[in-house]
Amino acid sequence: MDVGELLNYQPDRGAKRLRADDGGAAGGEENSRGGKQQRGLGAREASRYREMDGGVEVKETEEPAGDKNTILEKLMDQDGEEPEAEPVDESSVKKMILTFEKRSYKNQELRIKFPDNPEKFMESELDLNDIIQEMHVIATMPDLYHLLVELNAVHSLLGLLSHENTDVAIAVVDLLQELTDIDTLNESEEGAEVLIEALHEGQVVALLVQNMERLDEQVKEEADGIYNTLAIVENMAEFRPGLCTEAAQQGLMQWLLKRIKAKMPFDANKLYCSEILAILLQNNDTTRELLGEMDGIDVLLQQLSVFKRHNPNTAEEQEMMENLFDALCSCLMLSSNRDRFLKGEGLQLMNLMLREKKLSRTSALKVLDHAMIGPEGADNCHKFVDVLGLRTIFPLFMKTPKKMKKTGTSEKEHEEHVSSVIASMLRNLKSQQRTRLLNKFTENDCEKVDRLMELYFKYLEAVQQADKRIEGEKHVRIHIFILHSYQGRTIIWYQYIAIFFYSITVI
């Protein structure tokens, strides 16, 4: 299109949407989210209800060349000018929140009044989405988060999570994800506490779970909405770890297990679910018991069984596998879950993984260590011997595998887990199983005893070296203390001398 066509072009008057000022909303603010594109209601929704001209033909009018040149000059001048962004302060944020409340109420009113006529409320829905996008700028000012609570905006946002239009709900999720970004929360602890407490009181996790249950991950925008929802949970759990228990009890644990075992191709959401699950189970017996009651041990074993004979295809899939192993280890720190692990044939699965020599072998060894340690692991120790686990564990005891770097496990960690498994069996086994274990140490001219002594002297030397370093550090600290004390006394003597000479001078 040349300049003449550009100047003669007349837009479709019917498709243009005019709207009045809604109380000074801060429009035009750029979304401050790092690199993420703002998401509107979608072309499929907006184009459906757009007004048309009714077939009226708009005739093109010819304009004089002088007028064309004048208009072209004005357009060129406008291109060089950038509009100044309105400063974000308490006043502008209040105006923005009031505009949001106004548009939210208007949309709700029109939806109730015209439930079967989308053309009546579509305009207000677009306006509502626009102001939600503009509110992203508040995330740059965490000191003003208290306004969101004081003006009841948090309650209104949580209410929109159940909005009939999932695009609006996803827009709210995107906003909450940015508001709760952990780096932003750390900028203002006071503002962060106010916001997180308001979200907690509003049972945000329960509402987020209800919203995720209706989203279709086959649609990219809705899949992104689920990812951002999990990011909200992670941000809140990192800022206030105590929320993990209530989050799990508000339906999140059940949803995560359901999503992990869903027969869907591996994607970023499944990886994120495994990570959130591992976070919920850290140092929390309540969530561990909850997972056990939901048959979560069986779910974890089923998902890990895939890696029995096959390595993960990508680094991300390997990360998910490690997250699931970590979750399983956390669960096994609760004695009741060890019984569920035993009944779910977890020992048999871990034993097979040790034999297959895949990437899962190292993590399977760690799981065995957690399952068999302590008096609560006695039943698992006996079962491990019954499933011929001694044939599997002692070759790993005699020689550390070379391919350890791929799994991110050091040689020391491997030797620690193997030795711990054998030590647990020596403590817990009785009668025939204990005899079978002791007989292993007499095979091949007691080579396993030789290996045991080799490891003993290896780590004894390491302990002795560590003791020497600690002792040396003590001597250094004592020497520094003496120097500081001497320096202090020297300063005192200088003061005495100065006083003495001053006294002589005065006399």
C-alpha positions in Angstrom: 0.0 0.0 0.0 1.6 3.4 -1.1 1.2 6.7 0.7 -1.9 7.7 -1.3 -3.7 4.5 -0.4 -2.7 4.9 3.2 -4.2 8.4 3.4 -7.4 7.4 1.5 -8.0 4.4 3.7 -11.2 4.6 5.7 -11.6 2.2 8.6 -14.8 0.2 9.2 -16.9 2.7 11.2 -19.1 -0.1 12.6 -16.2 -2.1 14.0 -14.9 0.8 16.0 -15.7 0.7 19.6 -16.0 4.0 21.5 -16.0 4.0 25.3 -16.2 6.8 27.8 -13.6 7.5 30.5 -14.0 5.1 33.3 -12.8 7.2 36.2 -9.3 7.9 35.0 -8.0 4.4 34.6 -4.3 4.4 33.9 -4.4 3.1 30.4 -1.4 2.5 28.2 0.8 1.2 30.9 3.1 -1.5 29.7 2.9 -4.9 31.2 5.9 -5.1 33.5 6.1 -8.9 33.3 9.5 -10.0 32.0 8.9 -10.9 28.3 5.4 -12.3 28.8 2.9 -11.1 26.3 -0.3 -9.7 27.7 -3.3 -11.8 26.9 -6.7 -10.4 26.0 -10.1 -12.1 25.7 -9.1 -13.7 22.4 -10.1 -12.9 18.8 -12.7 -15.7 18.8 -14.7 -13.9 21.6 -14.3 -10.3 20.4 -15.1 -10.9 16.7 -18.2 -12.8 17.5 -20.0 -9.8 18.9 -18.5 -7.0 16.9 -21.0 -4.5 15.4 -21.1 -4.3 11.5 -22.1 -1.6 9.1 -25.0 -3.5 7.7 -23.6 -3.5 4.3 -23.5 0.3 3.8 -20.8 1.2 1.3 -18.3 3.8 2.3 -17.1 5.9 -0.6 -13.6 7.0 -0.8 -13.0 10.7 -1.2 -10.2 12.3 -2.9 -8.2 14.9 -1.0 -6.0 17.6 -2.5 -2.3 16.8 -2.6 -1.5 19.7 -0.2 -3.8 18.2 2.4 -2.2 14.8 1.9 1.3 16.3 2.5 0.1 18.1 5.6 -1.5 15.0 7.0 1.6 12.9 6.2 3.8 15.5 8.0 1.6 15.3 11.1 1.8 11.5 11.1 5.6 11.6 10.9 5.7 14.0 13.8 3.5 11.8 15.9 5.6 8.8 15.2 8.6 10.5 16.8 6.8 11.5 19.9 6.4 8.9 22.7 3.5 9.5 25.2 4.7 10.0 28.7 3.6 7.3 31.1 1.5 8.4 34.0 3.5 8.1 37.3 2.4 5.2 39.5 1.5 6.6 42.9 -1.1 6.0 45.6 -3.6 8.3 43.9 -3.3 6.6 40.5 -3.5 3.1 42.0 -6.7 4.1 43.9 -8.2 5.3 40.7 -7.3 2.1 38.9 -8.8 0.0 41.7 -12.0 2.0 41.7 -12.2 1.7 37.9 -11.7 -2.1 38.2 -14.5 -2.4 40.9 -16.8 -0.3 38.7 -16.2 -2.4 35.6 -16.4 -5.7 37.5 -19.8 -4.7 39.0 -21.1 -3.5 35.6 -20.1 -6.8 33.9 -21.7 -8.8 36.7 -24.9 -6.8 36.5 -25.2 -7.1 32.7 -24.5 -10.9 32.9 -27.3 -11.3 35.4 -29.7 -9.1 33.4 -29.0 -10.6 30.0 -27.7 -14.2 30.6 -28.7 -15.4 27.1 -27.6 -12.4 25.2 -23.8 -12.1 25.0 -23.9 -9.0 22.9 -25.2 -7.0 25.9 -22.4 -7.9 28.2 -19.4 -8.5 25.8 -18.5 -4.8 25.8 -18.2 -4.7 29.6 -16.2 -7.9 29.5 -13.6 -6.4 27.2 -13.5 -3.3 29.5 -13.0 -5.5 32.5 -10.2 -7.4 30.8 -8.5 -4.2 29.9 -8.4 -2.8 33.4 -7.1 -6.2 34.7 -4.2 -5.9 32.3 -3.6 -2.3 33.4 -3.4 -3.4 37.0 -0.2 -5.3 36.3 1.6 -2.0 36.9 0.8 -2.3 40.6 3.3 -5.2 40.8 6.0 -2.6 40.4 5.0 -1.0 43.7 4.7 -3.6 46.4 4.6 -0.8 49.0 1.1 -0.1 47.7 -0.3 -3.6 48.0 -2.2 -2.5 51.1 -4.5 -0.5 48.9 -5.6 -3.7 47.2 -6.7 -5.1 50.5 -8.1 -1.9 52.0 -10.2 -1.2 48.9 -11.4 -4.8 48.7 -9.8 -5.4 45.3 -8.3 -8.8 46.5 -11.8 -10.1 47.3 -13.1 -9.0 43.9 -10.2 -10.6 42.1 -10.7 -13.9 43.9 -14.4 -13.7 43.0 -13.4 -13.4 39.3 -11.5 -16.7 39.4 -15.0 -18.4 39.1 -16.1 -16.0 36.2 -18.1 -17.7 33.5 -15.6 -16.6 30.9 -12.4 -18.5 31.5 -10.4 -15.8 29.7 -11.3 -13.3 32.5 -10.3 -15.9 35.1 -7.0 -16.6 33.4 -6.3 -12.8 33.2 -6.8 -12.7 37.0 -4.4 -15.6 37.5 -1.8 -13.8 35.4 -2.2 -10.7 37.6 -1.9 -12.7 40.8 1.1 -14.5 39.6 2.9 -11.2 39.0 1.8 -9.7 42.2 3.1 -12.7 44.2 6.4 -13.0 42.4 8.9 -13.8 45.1 11.4 -11.1 44.1 8.6 -8.5 44.3 7.4 -9.8 47.6 10.9 -9.5 49.1 11.1 -5.8 48.1 8.5 -4.9 50.6 7.9 -7.4 53.4 5.1 -5.3 55.0 3.1 -5.1 51.7 3.8 -8.7 51.0 2.5 -9.8 54.4 -0.7 -7.9 53.9 -1.3 -9.3 50.4 -0.5 -12.9 51.3 -2.7 -12.8 54.4 -5.6 -11.5 52.4 -5.2 -14.2 49.8 -4.9 -16.8 52.6 -8.1 -15.6 54.3 -9.9 -15.7 50.9 -8.9 -19.4 50.4 -7.1 -18.5 47.2 -5.8 -22.1 46.7 -9.3 -23.6 46.8 -10.5 -21.1 44.2 -7.4 -21.7 42.0 -8.0 -25.5 42.1 -11.6 -25.1 41.2 -10.6 -22.9 38.2 -7.9 -25.4 37.1 -10.4 -28.2 37.1 -12.5 -26.5 34.3 -9.5 -25.5 32.1 -8.7 -27.4 29.0 -4.9 -27.9 28.5 -5.4 -28.6 24.8 -5.9 -24.8 24.5 -2.5 -23.1 24.9 -3.9 -20.1 26.8 -5.6 -22.3 29.3 -2.5 -24.5 29.7 -0.5 -21.3 30.4 -3.1 -20.4 32.9 -2.5 -23.6 34.8 1.2 -23.0 34.7 0.8 -19.5 36.2 -1.6 -20.9 38.8 1.1 -23.3 40.0 3.6 -20.4 40.1 1.2 -18.6 42.5 1.3 -21.6 44.8 5.1 -21.8 44.6 5.5 -18.1 45.4 3.2 -18.3 48.4 4.8 -21.5 49.7 8.3 -20.0 49.4 7.3 -16.8 51.2 5.2 -18.5 53.9 6.0 -22.3 54.1 3.3 -22.8 56.7 0.7 -22.4 53.9 1.6 -25.8 52.4 -0.6 -27.8 54.8 -3.7 -25.8 54.1 -3.0 -25.7 50.4 -2.8 -29.4 50.3 -6.0 -29.8 52.3 -7.9 -27.3 50.0 -7.8 -29.7 47.1 -4.3 -29.0 45.7 -2.8 -32.4 46.6 -5.6 -34.3 45.0 -5.5 -32.2 41.8 -1.7 -32.7 41.6 -1.9 -36.5 41.9 -4.7 -36.5 39.3 -2.7 -34.4 36.9 0.5 -36.4 37.4 -1.1 -39.7 36.6 -3.2 -38.4 33.7 -2.3 -40.1 30.4 -1.0 -37.0 28.6 2.2 -36.3 26.8 5.0 -34.9 29.0 4.9 -31.1 29.2 6.0 -28.2 31.3 2.9 -28.4 33.4 3.6 -32.0 34.4 7.1 -31.1 35.4 5.8 -28.2 37.5 3.2 -30.4 39.2 6.0 -32.8 40.3 8.0 -29.8 41.6 5.0 -28.4 43.6 4.3 -31.9 45.0 7.9 -32.2 46.3 7.6 -28.8 47.9 4.4 -29.6 49.7 5.9 -32.8 51.2 9.1 -31.2 52.6 9.3 -31.3 56.4 5.6 -31.8 56.7 4.1 -34.9 58.2 0.6 -33.7 57.7 0.9 -33.5 53.9 2.8 -36.8 53.8 -0.1 -38.5 55.7 -2.6 -36.9 53.4 -0.8 -38.2 50.3 -0.7 -41.7 51.8 -4.4 -41.6 52.5 -5.1 -40.6 48.8 -3.1 -43.6 47.6 -0.4 -41.2 46.5 2.3 -43.8 47.1 0.8 -46.0 44.4 0.6 -43.1 42.0 4.3 -42.2 42.5 5.3 -45.9 42.0 3.2 -46.1 38.9 4.8 -43.0 37.4 8.3 -44.1 38.3 7.9 -47.5 36.9 8.1 -46.0 33.4 11.8 -45.3 34.1 12.5 -48.9 35.1 13.8 -49.9 31.7 13.9 -46.6 29.9 15.9 -43.4 30.5 14.1 -40.0 30.4 14.1 -38.5 26.9 15.0 -35.0 27.9 16.6 -33.1 30.7 13.2 -31.8 31.8 11.8 -35.3 32.0 14.8 -36.4 34.1 14.1 -33.4 36.4 10.5 -34.6 36.8 11.7 -38.1 37.6 14.0 -36.8 40.3 11.2 -34.7 41.7 9.0 -37.8 42.0 11.8 -39.7 43.7 12.3 -36.8 46.2 8.5 -36.8 46.9 8.6 -40.6 47.5 11.6 -40.2 49.9 9.8 -37.5 51.8 6.7 -39.7 52.2 8.8 -42.6 53.5 9.9 -40.6 56.4 6.5 -41.3 57.8 6.2 -44.8 59.2 2.6 -45.4 57.9 3.7 -44.7 54.4 6.4 -47.4 54.7 3.7 -49.9 55.1 1.9 -48.6 52.0 5.2 -48.7 50.1 5.7 -52.3 51.1 2.1 -53.3 50.1 2.5 -51.4 46.8 5.5 -53.6 45.9 7.8 -50.6 46.0 10.8 -52.7 47.1 10.4 -55.0 44.1 10.3 -51.9 41.8 13.4 -50.4 43.4 15.3 -53.7 43.2 14.5 -54.0 39.5 15.7 -50.4 38.9 19.0 -51.3 40.6 19.5 -54.3 38.2 18.6 -52.4 35.0 21.4 -49.9 35.4 19.4 -46.9 34.1 19.5 -43.3 35.3 16.9 -44.2 37.9 19.2 -46.6 39.7 20.9 -43.9 41.9 17.5 -42.5 43.1 16.1 -46.0 43.7 19.0 -46.6 46.0 18.2 -43.4 47.9 14.6 -44.6 48.2 15.7 -47.9 49.6 17.8 -46.1 52.2 14.7 -44.1 53.4 12.4 -47.2 53.4 14.7 -49.4 55.4 16.4 -47.1 58.0 15.4 -47.3 61.6 13.2 -49.7 63.5 10.2 -48.8 61.3 12.1 -50.2 58.3 12.3 -53.8 59.7 9.5 -55.2 57.6 11.0 -53.6 54.5 14.5 -55.1 55.3 13.0 -58.6 55.6 11.1 -58.2 52.3 14.2 -56.9 50.5 16.1 -60.1 51.4 13.1 -62.2 50.3 13.0 -60.6 46.9 16.7 -61.4 46.4 17.9 -57.8 47.1 21.2 -59.0 48.5 22.3 -60.1 45.0 21.7 -56.5 43.8 23.0 -54.4 46.7 26.4 -56.0 47.3 27.8 -55.5 43.7 27.0 -51.8 44.3 28.8 -52.0 47.6 31.9 -53.6 46.1 32.3 -51.1 43.3 30.9 -47.6 42.8 29.4 -47.2 39.3 31.4 -45.0 36.9 28.4 -43.3 35.3 27.6 -41.1 38.3 27.9 -37.6 36.8 24.8 -38.0 34.6 22.6 -38.4 37.6 24.3 -35.6 39.6 25.2 -37.9 42.4 28.7 -38.0 43.9 30.7 -41.1 44.8 30.4 -40.2 48.5 26.6 -40.1 48.3 26.5 -43.4 46.6 28.7 -45.1 49.2 26.7 -43.5 52.0 23.4 -44.9 50.7 24.7 -48.4 50.1 26.4 -48.5 53.5 23.3 -47.2 55.1 21.1 -49.9 53.5 23.4 -52.7 54.6 23.7 -51.2 58.1 19.9 -51.1 58.4 19.7 -54.7 57.4 22.3 -55.7 60.0 20.2 -53.9 62.7 16.8 -55.1 61.7 17.2 -58.6 60.2 16.5 -61.6 62.4 16.8 -65.4 62.1 17.3 -66.8 58.6 17.4 -63.5 56.8 20.2 -62.3 59.1 22.2 -65.5 58.5 21.9 -65.0 54.7 23.2 -61.4 55.1 26.2 -62.5 57.3 27.1 -65.3 54.9 27.6 -62.7 52.2 30.5 -61.3 54.0 32.3 -64.7 54.1 32.1 -65.3 50.3 35.2 -65.1 48.1 37.7 -65.1 50.9 35.8 -62.3 52.8 36.3 -59.8 50.0 33.3 -57.8 51.3 35.0 -57.4 54.7 38.1 -56.1 52.9 35.9 -53.6 51.0 34.3 -52.6 54.3 37.6 -51.9 55.9 38.7 -50.0 52.9 35.8 -47.7 53.2 36.3 -47.4 56.9 39.9 -46.3 56.7 39.0 -44.0 53.8 36.4 -42.1 55.8 38.4 -42.3 59.0 41.2 -40.4 57.2 38.6 -37.8 56.0 37.3 -37.3 59.5 40.9 -36.9 60.9 41.7 -34.3 58.3 38.5 -32.5 59.1 39.4 -32.5 62.8 42.8 -31.1 62.0 41.2 -28.3 60.0 38.8 -27.5 62.8 41.7 -27.5 65.3 43.7 -25.2 63.1 40.8 -22.9 62.8 40.5 -22.8 66.6 44.2 -21.9 66.9 43.7 -19.1 64.3 40.7 -17.7 66.2 42.6 -17.8 69.5 45.6 -16.0 67.9 43.3 -13.4 66.5 41.6 -12.9 69.8 45.0 -12.5 71.5 46.0 -9.9 68.9 42.8 -8.0 69.4 43.2 -8.1 73.1 46.9 -6.9 72.8 45.8 -4.2 70.5 43.2 -3.1 72.9 45.7 -2.9 75.8 48.1 -1.1 73.5 45.5 1.5 72.8 44.8 1.9 76.5 48.5 2.4 77.2 48.7 5.1 74.5 45.8 6.8 76.2 47.6 6.7 79.6 50.8 8.1 78.0 48.9 10.8 76.3 47.2 11.8 79.5 50.6 11.8 81.3 52.2 14.1 78.8 49.2 16.3 78.8 49.4 16.6 82.5 53.1 17.5 82.4 52.4 20.2 79.8 49.6 21.7 81.9 51.9 21.8 85.0 
